[in-house]
């Protein structure tokens, strides 16, 4: 064989190719290895350098701070008793006020401060003394419902009497004083003279009687406020300032009940006209139509919502400017009735600002120093982060005593439902009611191990007990069955007949069948401690599994009684007389015996026959739980404190013996972040929901050392006080806009619509292809709407069922009326096709009634969860989403086009390989992970927090300034880069591949041969043709303009539409989710049309081909 022939042999040709393949793979592997090593080296911790350790004194101080203890001998009290007869002679006489209010007084917009507060103001003195006026209190909530749910209690706390920072003593608030009859059946309260609502209207006992007679009694809502041992008390107006409460039995705990309650009054001058029975029927009808509400009850409920700026309030800070999305601002109440001892009207702070972030990002933002004072949603597991960042971020970490003494507690279901078709449920019901079974399970838990692993060594083994600092401390119940004793646990289990074992070594039921228990936790509860408990029980032969449910399903199992063990925190056991649900089944929230609790809640103790007719389950007459109920009623009617303590001690004796619940440990202190310069925050403090914390701390006295509100913020506060913005109506507009609206804005909208229509007509005349594409929109969107509406209806369960269970567990007597309103509003009784027709807005074409408007008229419907217009909820979110997405598209195109062109023009060079590697990295890294990395780098190396779109200072600033623009740019780059990185990498590869194909085509070669300049040739022909995939991608980008990367938005706390859509889906908010999905679908279709039109302009092959594709 000749040499030439041998060189052309196929085998010799394949060998170099194989070698190249192997070499290429080896090079790629080497390159990837080098990248991984480089990344690892960059992020590898330096183990040779020890982190700075605190001094022994600092460590001891930290340990002491974590051991939060109360000082009952010297409790802080912010209320001050003064001599009101001194009037102008007293130092407390109202004379000082905020500069903002003083300016309004000088302008004649407000009366003098002494007239606004009245001659008998509440006098409060902060723990650090008098403060300064001005500044904003910035805080965070986890969702809009959380924001609204705490404003009328924790962050306003208006009641006849109040708790102090450590609970007792109970001090006057709206009531100047009170007297009680010797038998403690009659209580008489005297209101302060000169009290006024935030609109200046006098506050009298008529406002309390209206709340009681025309709201609680008329609507049959929760009136436990006046229910005492099964009998309804009597409320009487003695005169305009005197209120008398009378009960048939002694009511020695009335003050505690009043201090726990809030908002038990209504502005009769405002709400009476909206009342279904005594209101203005014409106004009710008009409001029902404007707000698209189904009933007068729904109108009344809507008008008294916390975020109704028209509603007069008694709060320190009032909601005066309606905003569709957070942050929500509450400005000082000019008629607030409190002063400091020097006569300066409170509050000191001008504004309370609340923004919304996801739970995880709330902690990160707090640790980044973005809040003024944050006392909610901070967990002890975040303690290291919060404490470590405090010196650098300029805040101090306080430790509050938690009134809730059990954060992770097993509620044993004594009311386990028995399914006749599942024999195991009968065995479970029997065993769960055996106290020895509960005792054995408690003895089998290694509490010190869980405390060390889960609670970072903080706390001691304990049952859910009031604790040593409580006047109700019960030593036996505190330690009941908390010592780890597996031998005794095994003996107790054997004594119950659980001696059989299966092939895996686990115990069986006495009949030999498999025994399996479930520990139910909600989605927001960490599962680590539950998993450890299951492991400990396995050592004594008890098989248990942890089941994590979404909260709705978690509640469903509770309501049905189908759970074995539910894991949930307790409620303020520090003062168990307030709500002893973990010791006595007093309501459906007593998760260890919710059926018995419902029986007690609905009067079973006092009318057993009626309870039996209602199908309620009563505890056996000889059951210890029944005895606990009787003891609690005796405690409530005790005429002396000693007698009340004795009855509560007996209740705790029963709890110690019967072990209704199984707790792990005493709770750690509540971490509270207070910004440096934010003053008058008491420490230590007793914190709890029933105490309405931080309302019990005298929050009106909080102040800033150096207020730093901008001039625009001050102007906004003035405008809100003088011209409150009304709430929106059905389509997200104000009533004025519905009545007449801004003619210029409407004309501009009509003009733009007309111009767009004329443009399409002219385009269609020139290119018939456009008409054909537009005509396909109608059937396409029709099919999409049917599919979307069907899909959101398919999953099992619905909002009404979930709401029914929620109201059932709450025991709210007005639940039936609320459910009926939901049923009417969303037409649950109509067949599916009628619901679809209403959702689309087809009836409007027959009636032209705004109430019948739907998607076709631009009305996105109503949210079931919030009972608000979807248009109103979205608010600024759409604009912000468009801003982020458009910037992302510009970023993507601006980076992808030049890099793609470079890679195509210079293929297989070092630069091409480097850019290709970066592109693969961009496509591989998940956006949410990329976001976390950028946030860390920005915070760690540049000291800038980039979550959200604005810092707290500029979030609600209505005026754009260079500072606000700069602040936006500091935050905007992160979501733009994160959202654009992946698509940029893809577009680079697409542009490179298409341009490479175009450069090899004959027309390019011919143009080069004719001497066309390379740059002109490249940009005019090949690049233009290679842009087709870019333009085609617009169809997918249009929906992204609204969805906005939901997961990334959650991570970065962006106020965009994506998180709202996810929240709607999670809450089973059918119409909200359907409307949003339909909007995304419509945008996808419109994006396709726009893409086709651009291709028609860009590609002559489409134009000259008459539109054939």
Buried (B, 14 or more C-beta within 10 A) or exposed (E): EEEEEEEEEEEEEEEEEEEEEEEEEEEEEEEEEEEEEEEEEEEEEEEEEEEEEEEEEEEEEBEEBBEBEBEEEEBBBBBBEBEBEEEEEBEBBBBBBBEBBBBBBEEEEBBEBBBBBBBBBBBBBBBEEBBBBBBBBBBBBBBBBBBBEBBBBBBBBBBBBBBBBBBBEBBBBBBBEBEBEEEBBBBBBBBBBBBBBBBEBBBBBBBBBBBBEBBBBBBBBBBBBBBBBBEEBEBEBEEEBBBBBBBBBBBBBBBBBBBBBBBBBBBBBBBBBBBBEEBEEEEBEEBBBBBBBBBBBBBBBBBBBBBBBBBBBBBBBBBBBBBBBBBBBBBBBBBBBBBBBBBBBBBBBBBBBBBBBBBEBBBBBBBBBBBBBBBBBBBBBBBEBBBEBBEEBEBBBBBBBBBBBBBBBBBBBBBBBBEEEEEBBBBBBBBBBBBBBBBBBBBBBBBBEBBEEBBBEBBEBBBBBBBEBBBBBBEBBBBBBBEBBBEBBBEBBEEBEBEBEBEEEBBBBBEEEEBBBBBBBBEEBBBBBBBBBBEBBBEBBBBBEBBBBBBBBBBBBBBEBBBBBBBBBBBBBBBBBBBBBBBBBBBBBBBBBBBBBBBBBBBBBEEBEEBEEEEBBBBEEEBBBBBBBBBBBBBBBBBEEEBBBBBBBBBBBBBBBBBBBBBBBBBBBBBBBBBEBBBBBBBBBBBBBBBBBBBBBBBBBBBBEEBEBBEBBBBBBBBBBEEBBBBBBBBBBBBEBBEEEEEEEEEEEEEEEEEEEEEBEEBBEEBEBBBEBBEEBEEBBEEBBEEBBEEBEEEEEBBBEBBBBBBBBBBBBBBEBBBBBBEBBBBBEEEEEEBBBBBBBBBBEEEEEBBBBBBBBEBBBBBBBBBBBBBBBBBBBBEBBBBBBEBBBEBBBEBBBEBBBBBBBEBEEEEBBEBBBBBBBBBEBEBBEBBBEBBEEBBEEEEBBBBBBBBBBBBBBBEEEEBBEEBBEBBBBBBBBBBBBBBBBBBBBBBBBBBBEBBEEEEBEEBEEEEBEEEEBBEEBBBBBBBBEBBBBBBBBBBBBBBBBBBBBBBBBBBBBBBBBBBBBBBBBBBBBBBBBBBBBBBBBBBBBBBBBBBBEBBEEBBEEEBEE
